[in-house]
Amino acid sequence: MKKAIAILGGAFDPVHLGHLALAEDTFAELDLDAIWFVPTAQSPLKDEPPGLHEAGRLDLLRLALADFPDFQICRVELRRGGTSYTIDTVRQLEVRYPNVTFSWIIGADQVRLLDRWRDIGELARRVRFIVVARPGVEMALFQTDIPGLRLQRVASRLLDISSTDIRLRIAEGKAVNHLLPKPVGDLIMERKFYSKF
């Protein structure tokens, strides 16, 4: 029997409670063996590199996932470096783990952008996309012309949290404890990540 693993990719700059809620709800609803968090080296759909260096983002992820035995960190994109294209990651993982069936978790807001993903036709053949609810995005309105695209909808808690907002709040000296796992928030404050002070 092949294992079923879902991948949650992102900068995780920083990882926050929204990421964890999304992963928890996906794991609870679907028959998965694990969820792998895959931090990007550089997203192809973002102009700026992550604000925090690789080591810092990994330290925060390790703290966030410490109490979740079914959630793991996969460093494949960080090790490869450069722009993190999903198709390259999937090809690499399928070779390395032939006994695993991979799915890719995305927010509902990303469905309309899938036609901009590199080699999306091949990617659609290789993985199922798990689509989780996002604030302000209607889950029933998915329409795409991508042949063979498989979308699995998952109802998740609608936590309107963004890493961008967290970074801005920290830079402005505002509270973020309610947006982050406590160990993550503690390390950010201890090391003065994202702070201008």
PyMOL commands that set and color helices and strands:
alter all, ss='L'
color gray80, all
select helices_A, chain A and resi 17-29+54-65+76-80+86-96+108-116+120-126+139-141+163-171+177-179+182-191
alter helices_A, ss='H'
color red, helices_A
select strands_A, chain A and resi 3-10+34-39+71-73+100-107+128-132+151-154
alter strands_A, ss='S'
color yellow, strands_A
deselect
rebuild
show_as cartoon
